[in-house]
């Protein structure tokens, strides 16, 4: 079991909350989904860089999707990768940590706690629904919308982290 997964499992049943702001939801007092990922990565010794052109650390699921790690094809996903979801198919709105065997650990908004859940069950309860009156373009048609391998920047490229 890699260090990131091992660290994440220490927080099962800790309280979770809905995302409010980057300053709330990233501690054991109450995690939102991206705050949980941020906390786990930092505790596992992974450096999280800033959002480009800001002095602010990556914090929201959309920022993790856009600026952290590198994309991995669904058939190549492995334990420790980030898994992303979208409510409306416009942008990433939820992130979890893939555990293997179709499961993830995440800060569940509806359960009010950090939990391990089968991805199929998560999708079934929260299908992607693009509203008919939506004016923004739909980018995704099914969940999960993508996977990212955790990596750190190295000389304008991403360097894979060794799995321990």
C-alpha positions in Angstrom: 0.0 0.0 0.0 1.6 3.3 -1.0 2.2 6.1 1.5 -0.6 8.3 0.1 -3.3 5.6 0.5 -2.0 4.6 3.9 -2.2 8.3 5.0 -5.7 8.7 3.6 -7.0 5.6 5.5 -6.2 7.2 8.8 -9.1 9.7 8.2 -12.0 7.3 7.5 -15.1 8.5 9.4 -13.6 12.0 10.0 -16.3 14.7 9.4 -16.8 16.1 5.9 -18.5 19.3 4.7 -19.5 21.0 1.5 -16.9 23.2 -0.2 -17.2 26.8 1.0 -13.9 28.4 0.4 -10.2 27.5 0.1 -9.7 28.4 3.8 -12.3 26.0 5.2 -12.6 22.3 4.7 -8.9 21.2 4.7 -8.4 19.9 8.2 -9.6 17.0 10.4 -12.3 19.3 11.9 -14.1 19.0 8.6 -12.9 18.0 5.1 -14.4 18.9 1.7 -13.3 16.7 -1.2 -10.4 18.8 -2.4 -9.4 19.8 1.2 -9.2 16.1 2.0 -6.9 15.4 -0.9 -4.7 18.5 -0.1 -4.4 17.4 3.5 -3.5 13.8 2.7 -0.9 14.8 0.1 0.8 17.2 2.4 0.8 14.7 5.3 2.3 12.1 2.9 5.1 14.5 2.1 3.9 15.6 -1.4 4.6 19.2 -2.2 1.6 20.9 -3.8 2.6 23.8 -6.0 0.7 27.1 -6.5 -2.0 27.8 -9.0 -0.1 29.4 -11.9 0.2 33.2 -11.7 -0.9 33.2 -8.0 0.5 32.9 -4.5 -2.2 30.4 -3.6 -1.7 26.6 -3.3 -3.8 24.3 -5.4 -7.0 23.7 -3.4 -10.2 23.1 -5.5 -11.0 19.9 -7.4 -10.9 21.9 -10.7 -7.4 23.2 -9.8 -6.2 19.7 -9.0 -7.6 18.6 -12.4 -6.1 21.4 -14.3 -2.7 21.9 -12.7 -1.6 18.8 -10.7 -0.1 15.6 -11.9 -0.7 14.1 -15.3 -3.7 12.4 -17.0 -4.0 8.7 -17.0 -6.3 6.6 -19.2 -9.1 4.8 -17.4 -7.6 1.4 -18.2 -4.2 2.4 -16.8 -5.5 3.8 -13.4 -3.8 2.5 -10.3 -4.1 2.9 -6.6 -3.1 6.4 -5.5 -4.4 8.2 -8.6 -6.9 11.0 -8.3 -10.3 10.4 -9.7 -12.6 13.3 -10.8 -16.3 13.7 -11.3 -18.6 16.4 -12.6 -22.2 17.3 -11.6 -23.2 18.9 -14.9 -20.5 17.9 -17.3 -19.0 21.4 -17.5 -16.1 21.2 -15.1 -14.7 19.0 -12.3 -16.7 19.3 -9.1 -15.5 16.4 -7.0 -12.3 14.5 -6.4 -11.4 11.3 -4.6 -8.4 9.0 -4.3 -8.5 5.7 -6.2 -7.8 2.7 -4.0 -8.0 -0.1 -6.5 -10.7 -2.7 -7.3 -13.1 0.0 -8.3 -13.1 1.8 -5.0 -12.1 5.3 -3.8 -11.7 7.2 -0.6 -13.3 10.7 -0.5 -14.9 13.3 1.7 -18.5 12.4 1.1 -20.8 15.4 1.1 -24.0 13.4 1.5 -22.6 11.0 4.2 -20.9 13.9 6.1 -17.8 11.8 6.6 -14.6 10.5 4.9 -15.5 7.1 3.5 -14.5 4.3 1.1 -17.1 3.8 -1.6 -17.3 1.8 -4.9 -17.1 4.3 -7.7 -20.0 2.7 -9.5 -22.2 3.3 -6.4 -21.0 6.9 -6.2 -21.9 7.5 -9.8 -25.3 5.8 -9.4 -26.2 8.2 -6.6 -24.9 11.2 -8.4 -25.3 10.9 -12.2 -23.9 13.6 -14.5 -26.9 15.8 -15.5 -26.4 18.5 -18.0 -29.3 21.0 -17.6 -31.3 21.9 -20.7 -31.2 25.6 -19.9 -27.4 25.6 -19.3 -25.6 28.2 -21.4 -22.1 26.9 -20.7 -20.7 24.2 -23.1 -20.8 20.6 -21.9 -17.3 19.1 -21.8 -18.0 15.7 -20.3 -20.7 13.1 -20.9 -20.0 10.5 -18.2 -18.4 10.1 -14.8 -15.7 9.7 -13.8 -14.5 12.4 -16.1 -10.8 11.6 -15.6 -7.9 10.3 -13.6 -4.6 12.0 -12.7 -1.4 10.4 -11.6 0.1 12.3 -8.7 3.4 13.9 -9.7 5.5 16.9 -8.9 6.9 19.4 -11.4 10.5 19.0 -12.4 12.1 21.4 -15.0 8.8 22.2 -16.7 7.7 18.6 -16.8 6.1 16.2 -14.3 8.2 13.7 -12.5 6.5 10.5 -11.4 6.7 9.8 -7.7 8.1 6.4 -6.7 5.5 4.1 -5.3 6.5 2.8 -1.8 
